[in-house]
Amino acid sequence: MSAGQIAALIAAGAFVVLVVLLAVPLFKLGRTLDEATIAIRKAHEGSAPLLSDAQTTLHQVNTQLERVDGITSSARTVTSNVSVLTSLFTATLGGPLVRAAAFSYGLNKAIKARKAGKDAGAHSLRQRRSKRRGAK
């Protein structure tokens, strides 16, 4: 055998060792890719019911939102009616009620002032009588 053939044989052996060393990680990588494919398939199979349930939930939420919109519009109408009724009440009865309240307040003050005046007058009458008695 010549030196060139021995060198070729050593190179071929080194290449075989290199291929064997690289084959092990490639084999493990292939197994990892298979597991990833299985996991993706399971996730895809599990996502179909999940998406279906999400669609059902969204449909129910939209139904509830329509009901809330109806309630909100009814509340808005009631608020508007109460506002109109309040302004009507204020315009119709507000002025006379304020006048009646002011009149009753003034009347109450006048009565109290009159009573206070009578009490003061009676007190001064007693003082005058006691002075007369003392002078006698």
C-alpha positions in Angstrom: 0.0 0.0 0.0 1.2 3.3 -0.8 1.3 6.4 1.4 -1.6 8.0 -0.6 -3.8 5.0 0.0 -3.0 5.0 3.7 -3.8 8.7 3.9 -7.1 8.1 2.0 -8.0 5.2 4.4 -7.3 7.4 7.5 -9.4 10.2 5.9 -12.2 7.7 5.2 -12.1 6.4 8.8 -12.1 10.0 10.2 -15.1 10.8 8.0 -17.0 7.7 9.3 -16.2 8.8 12.9 -17.4 12.3 12.1 -20.6 11.0 10.5 -21.3 8.8 13.5 -20.7 11.6 15.9 -23.0 13.9 14.0 -25.7 11.3 13.5 -26.4 11.0 17.3 -27.4 14.7 17.7 -29.3 14.6 14.4 -31.2 11.5 15.6 -32.0 13.3 18.9 -33.1 16.4 17.0 -35.4 14.3 14.9 -37.0 12.8 18.0 -37.5 16.3 19.4 -39.2 17.5 16.3 -41.5 14.5 16.4 -42.5 15.3 20.0 -43.0 19.0 19.0 -45.2 17.9 16.1 -47.3 15.7 18.4 -47.6 18.5 21.0 -48.8 20.9 18.2 -51.3 18.4 17.0 -52.7 17.9 20.5 -52.9 21.7 21.0 -54.7 22.0 17.7 -57.2 19.3 18.6 -57.8 20.9 22.1 -58.2 24.4 20.7 -61.2 23.6 18.5 -63.6 23.0 21.5 -62.0 26.0 23.3 -62.7 28.3 20.3 -66.2 26.9 20.0 -66.8 27.7 23.7 -65.3 31.1 23.3 -67.7 31.8 20.4 -70.6 30.7 22.5 -69.5 32.9 25.4 -69.1 35.9 23.1 -72.6 35.3 21.7 -74.0 35.2 25.3 -72.1 38.4 26.2 -73.5 40.2 23.2 -77.0 39.1 24.2 -76.5 40.4 27.7 -75.1 43.7 26.3 -78.2 44.1 24.2 -80.3 43.7 27.3 -78.2 46.2 29.2 -78.6 48.7 26.3 -82.4 48.2 26.6 -82.2 48.8 30.4 -80.0 51.9 29.9 -82.4 53.4 27.3 -85.3 52.8 29.7 -83.4 54.4 32.5 -82.6 57.4 30.3 -86.3 57.7 29.4 -87.3 57.5 33.1 -84.7 60.1 34.0 -86.0 62.4 31.3 -89.6 61.9 32.5 -88.7 62.6 36.1 -86.8 65.8 35.0 -89.9 67.0 33.1 -92.2 66.1 36.0 -89.9 68.0 38.4 -89.8 71.1 36.3 -93.6 70.9 35.9 -94.1 70.6 39.6 -91.7 73.4 40.3 -93.4 75.7 37.8 -96.9 74.8 39.0 -96.6 74.4 42.7 -93.1 75.7 43.6 -94.0 79.4 43.6 -97.1 79.1 45.7 -95.4 76.6 48.1 -92.6 79.0 48.7 -95.0 81.9 49.3 -97.0 79.7 51.7 -93.9 78.7 53.6 -92.7 82.4 53.8 -96.2 83.4 55.0 -96.2 80.8 57.7 -92.7 81.7 58.8 -93.7 85.4 59.0 -96.9 84.5 60.9 -95.0 82.4 63.3 -92.4 85.2 64.0 -95.2 87.7 64.5 -97.0 85.4 67.0 -93.8 84.9 68.9 -93.0 88.6 68.9 -96.6 89.4 70.2 -96.2 86.8 73.0 -92.8 88.2 73.9 -94.3 91.7 74.0 -97.2 90.6 76.3 -94.8 88.8 78.6 -92.6 91.9 78.8 -95.7 94.1 79.4 -96.9 91.8 82.1 -93.5 91.8 83.7 -93.4 95.6 83.7 -97.0 95.8 85.1 -95.9 93.6 88.0 -92.9 95.9 88.7 -95.2 98.9 88.7 -97.6 97.2 91.2 -94.8 96.2 93.5 -93.4 99.8 93.5 -96.9 101.1 94.4 -97.2 98.6 97.2 -93.7 99.6 98.5 -94.7 103.3 98.4 -97.8 102.8 100.5 
